[in-house]
Amino acid sequence: MTSTEFNTKYAYYLEERHYGCALLNEEAIDFLDSEFLELVKIPGFKYSQIKSKWNYFCFYADNVPVDKILEIESNLKKIHNKNA
């Protein structure tokens, strides 16, 4: 799945005026897709950005516990470093 396909699939949860997922690694996007199956069940869940910069990953979302956000960012980094 590409970022465009991911953002289309989860368009309902993408905050207005935000670009959503901007990752190129398909394995990372597949990981996010599996995580979103549970995240979309959280009342008020929305996401705005999922990006990488200098081997650091950022996942910006509403109503997601901080520990879950940190877990997702850590897993994205592991996936990226495994494929680097």
JOGITA-V87894 format. One line per field, one symbol per residue. ss: DSSP state (~ for helix, > for strand, _ for the rest). phi: phi as a letter, one per 30 degrees, with the letter a starting at -180 (. if undefined). psi: psi as a letter, one per 30 degrees, with the letter a starting at -180 (. if undefined). A space follows every 10 residues. Layout:
BEGIN
ss = ???
phi = ???
psi = ???
END
This chain:
BEGIN
ss = __~~~~~~~_ ~~~>_____> >____~~~~~ ~~~~~~~~~_ _____>>>>> >>>__>>>>> >>___~~~~~ ~~~~~~~~~~ ~~~_
phi = .cdddddddc edcddeibci dbccdddddd ededddecdd ddeidbbbbb bbahibcbbc aciceedddd dddddddddd ddcd
psi = kleeeeeeeg eefkkkglfb khlfjeeeee eeeeefeeef fkkgkllekj lkjhgkkkjj lkgkkeeeee eeeeeeeeee eef.
END
